[in-house]
């Protein structure tokens, strides 16, 4: 069965600081990996996805993620966060008909 | 704006009642997915329809059912509602399979009193 673990429930960073959100997955075959962001009261917006090829994936809003097969990880990074990045971030694994989501990481930005 | 629309935005009802949530996929998309987001269970896949046919089933209760119509819009029917069914229900769509990016609608917030 596929699963996703996001070990950090809540992260607080200062505006302008760097960010890394962790994601570990379990999947029996080649995984299709996604990061979505959910702002309060909003739906889910895709930040980036990995299907194959280059293991460093660039997304929207200055985010990137690196797929590491040996560590079963797909961590999300941003070099300098903005106050508007405050939201909940979900990592997901797919490859068949459904997406399996992690429990999410809530990101708080302090001035 | 993902192009996926969901109505209503909010729904408040009582236990034991039945409600219908509606989803219109992005233009050209054939697959519709339903997800439930609750504090207890997080984001969970419920069911997928492809071009009018059920394709995959997840953690969907027997009290819940869905269908996809010839114009490709989908409805999720929730019956005999319980307090624990209070959640945000998302619809997502893509052209075909689960490997394509799923685009999410804004959700319907269901409150059962």
Interface residues (C-beta under 8 A of the other chain):
Chain A: X32 X34 X36 X42 X43 X44 X45 X46 X49 X51 X90 X94 X95 X96 X97 X98 X99 X100 X101 X102 X103 X104
Chain B: X2 X4 X33 X35 X42 X43 X44 X45 X48 X55 X56 X58 X90 X92 X97 X98 X99 X101 X102 X103 X104 X105 X106 X107
